[in-house]
């Protein structure tokens, strides 16, 4: 079973019809969707592998609705309840690039995790967002440290250069040393930020760097492979594309596929996400 730990959040997607003019009305398509990186990975992977999600949402109607949506995707949802469900406003421009304005709300309130929620887990995936604040940081670290290694495997998504910078080099390196991830995902900017911060990822079994339309760089056991990605026609929104990549990669890797082929599976699922508004 794949376990993802982190955010389940209400996404407010704003796809602009043109440029953003300050001080007046701007036409846009606006809709609410289930979001949160960990929840996105769980939902996208659930069609291929048994999947569980652990997080914290508000004790409110928004939290109830998000839980139902994730369960409908086939995910075993285990949540704590906090004061107020988090919200992210996502501004999507004409090229599909997104800018996020984040209020994590209850997602940052995740406390100590019930050990029974970890039963039967073969792979744990944790986006870096969950480590940005306490108490969720300690709760996730302690849960992962309780997992038997092996057979369980762990993946970490660097997720956000803003979060990386806020954590700082020392705290981020300590976090990686405690988690001992088998796989680390990053996009081009996050990989560059990791290099600028001097983060040592030499002990990682597979370091996967996504580079938009350029080949994915897979560094595994000392070898580097560049995995081509097919161009995307009809690109609408990049929201959740990295999460879809992680879901495709992990599902393939759990079936025994090597890192390069798993990256191809991830790229295929990410391509689908790019043609839809919001995450899969």
C-alpha positions in Angstrom: 0.0 0.0 0.0 1.1 3.6 -0.8 0.7 6.1 2.1 0.8 9.8 1.5 1.0 12.2 4.4 0.4 15.9 4.2 -2.2 18.4 3.0 -5.8 18.1 1.9 -6.9 21.6 1.0 -9.6 23.5 -0.8 -8.1 24.8 -4.1 -9.7 27.9 -5.6 -8.6 27.9 -9.3 -8.6 31.2 -11.1 -7.9 30.9 -14.8 -7.5 34.3 -16.2 -8.9 35.3 -19.6 -6.2 37.8 -20.1 -3.7 40.0 -18.2 -4.3 41.0 -14.6 -5.2 44.7 -14.4 -4.9 46.2 -10.9 -7.8 48.2 -9.4 -10.6 46.9 -11.7 -12.5 43.8 -12.8 -10.7 41.0 -14.5 -12.6 38.2 -16.3 -11.7 34.7 -15.3 -13.0 31.1 -14.9 -13.2 30.2 -11.2 -13.9 26.8 -9.6 -13.2 24.9 -6.4 -11.4 21.6 -6.4 -9.8 19.1 -4.1 -6.2 20.1 -3.6 -3.1 19.6 -1.4 0.0 17.9 -2.8 -0.2 14.7 -0.7 -4.0 14.3 -1.4 -3.3 14.9 -5.1 -0.7 12.1 -5.2 -3.1 9.7 -3.4 -6.0 10.4 -5.8 -3.8 10.1 -8.9 -2.2 6.8 -7.7 -5.4 5.2 -6.4 -6.4 3.8 -9.8 -3.1 1.7 -9.9 -2.3 0.9 -6.3 -4.0 0.6 -2.9 -3.6 4.1 -1.4 -4.1 5.7 2.0 -3.9 9.4 2.9 -3.2 10.9 6.4 -3.7 14.6 7.1 -5.7 17.2 9.0 -8.7 19.2 7.8 -11.0 21.6 9.6 -14.0 20.4 11.5 -16.3 22.2 9.0 -18.3 21.5 5.9 -15.3 22.2 3.6 -13.4 19.5 5.4 -16.3 17.1 5.1 -16.6 17.7 1.3 -12.8 17.2 0.7 -12.9 13.9 2.6 -15.8 12.7 0.5 -14.1 13.7 -2.8 -10.9 11.9 -1.9 -12.8 8.8 -0.8 -14.6 8.8 -4.1 -11.2 8.7 -5.8 -10.7 5.3 -4.1 -8.4 6.5 -1.3 -8.5 5.2 2.3 -8.7 8.5 4.1 -7.5 8.9 7.7 -7.8 12.4 9.0 -7.5 14.4 12.2 -9.9 17.4 12.5 -8.6 20.9 13.2 -10.3 24.3 13.5 -10.4 25.5 9.8 -9.8 23.8 6.5 -7.0 25.3 4.5 -7.4 27.1 1.2 -5.1 27.8 -1.7 -6.0 30.4 -4.4 -4.2 29.4 -7.6 -3.8 32.0 -10.3 -3.4 30.2 -13.7 -2.0 32.3 -16.6 -2.4 31.9 -20.3 0.5 29.5 -20.5 -0.8 27.2 -17.8 1.7 28.4 -15.2 0.3 28.8 -11.7 1.0 31.1 -8.8 -0.3 30.0 -5.4 -1.5 32.1 -2.5 -1.6 29.6 0.4 -3.4 29.4 3.8 -2.8 25.9 5.0 -5.2 26.2 7.9 -5.7 22.9 9.7 -3.3 21.1 7.4 -0.4 22.5 9.5 -2.1 21.3 12.7 -1.4 17.5 12.1 -0.4 16.0 15.4 0.9 12.6 16.5 -0.3 9.9 14.1 -2.1 6.8 15.3 0.4 3.9 14.7 -2.4 1.7 13.4 -2.8 4.1 10.5 0.7 2.9 9.3 -0.3 -0.8 9.1 0.2 -2.5 5.8 2.2 0.3 4.2 4.9 -0.5 1.7 5.7 3.1 0.5 5.4 6.5 2.2 5.3 9.7 0.2 5.7 13.1 1.9 5.7 16.5 0.1 7.9 19.1 1.8 4.9 21.3 2.5 4.0 19.1 5.4 7.4 19.9 7.1 7.1 23.7 6.8 5.6 24.2 10.3 5.1 22.5 13.7 3.4 20.3 14.8 3.0 18.7 11.4 6.7 18.5 10.8 7.4 16.4 13.9 4.3 14.3 13.4 5.3 13.3 9.9 9.0 12.7 10.8 8.1 10.5 13.8 5.6 8.5 11.7 8.2 7.8 9.0 10.9 6.9 11.5 8.5 4.3 12.9 8.3 2.5 9.6 10.4 -0.6 9.2 13.1 0.1 6.6 13.2 -2.1 4.6 10.7 -3.3 3.4 9.0 0.1 3.5 10.3 2.8 1.1 10.1 6.6 1.4 9.9 9.3 -1.2 10.2 13.1 -0.6 9.0 15.8 -2.9 10.9 19.1 -2.5 7.7 20.8 -3.6 8.4 24.5 -3.2 11.5 26.7 -3.3 9.7 29.0 -0.9 9.4 26.2 1.7 13.0 25.1 1.0 14.3 28.6 1.7 12.1 29.0 4.8 13.4 25.7 6.2 17.0 26.7 5.4 20.0 24.5 4.5 20.6 23.2 8.0 17.1 22.2 8.8 16.4 20.8 5.4 19.6 18.7 5.5 18.8 17.4 9.0 15.3 16.5 7.8 16.6 14.5 4.8 19.1 12.7 7.2 16.2 11.7 9.5 13.8 10.7 6.7 16.4 8.7 4.7 14.3 9.0 1.5 14.9 6.4 -1.2 13.5 8.7 -3.8 13.6 12.5 -4.0 11.5 14.4 -6.6 12.3 18.0 -7.6 11.5 20.3 -10.5 14.2 22.4 -12.2 13.9 25.3 -9.8 13.8 23.1 -6.7 16.9 21.2 -7.9 18.7 24.5 -8.5 17.7 25.7 -5.0 18.9 22.5 -3.4 22.3 23.0 -5.1 22.4 26.6 -4.0 21.7 25.5 -0.4 24.4 22.8 -0.6 21.9 20.0 0.1 23.7 16.6 -0.1 21.5 14.0 -1.9 24.3 11.5 -2.6 22.7 8.9 -0.3 19.4 8.9 -2.2 18.7 5.8 -4.3 17.0 7.9 -7.0 17.0 11.7 -7.5 14.4 12.7 -10.1 14.5 16.1 -11.6 11.5 17.2 -13.8 12.3 20.0 -16.3 9.1 20.8 -18.1 9.2 19.8 -21.7 12.9 18.9 -21.4 14.0 15.3 -20.6 13.6 14.2 -17.0 17.0 13.6 -15.3 17.1 10.4 -13.3 20.2 9.9 -11.1 20.1 6.4 -9.7 23.0 4.5 -8.1 25.6 6.7 -9.7 24.2 6.6 -13.2 22.4 9.5 -14.9 19.7 8.9 -17.5 17.7 11.5 -19.4 14.2 10.3 -20.1 12.5 12.2 -22.9 8.9 13.5 -22.4 6.4 13.9 -25.2 5.1 17.4 -26.0 1.7 18.4 -24.6 -1.0 19.7 -26.9 -3.8 21.7 -25.3 -1.9 22.6 -22.1 -4.4 24.3 -19.7 -3.0 24.2 -16.2 0.2 22.9 -14.5 -1.5 22.6 -11.1 -0.9 19.0 -9.8 1.3 17.9 -12.7 4.2 17.3 -10.4 1.9 15.3 -8.1 0.6 13.2 -11.0 4.3 12.6 -12.0 5.1 11.3 -8.5 1.9 9.1 -8.4 2.8 7.6 -11.8 6.4 7.0 -10.8 5.6 5.5 -7.4 2.9 3.2 -8.7 5.3 1.9 -11.4 8.2 1.6 -8.9 6.0 -0.4 -6.5 5.4 -2.9 -9.3 9.2 -3.5 -9.7 9.9 -1.1 -12.6 13.4 0.5 -12.6 13.8 4.3 -12.1 14.0 5.3 -15.7 10.8 3.4 -16.7 9.1 4.7 -13.6 9.9 8.2 -14.7 8.3 7.5 -18.1 5.2 6.4 -16.3 5.3 9.5 -14.2 5.6 11.7 -17.3 2.7 10.0 -19.0 0.4 10.7 -16.0 1.7 14.3 -15.7 0.9 14.9 -19.3 -2.7 14.1 -18.7 -2.8 16.5 -15.7 -1.6 19.4 -17.8 -4.7 19.2 -20.0 -7.2 19.6 -17.2 -7.9 22.5 -14.8 -6.8 21.5 -11.4 -5.2 18.3 -10.1 -6.2 14.8 -11.2 
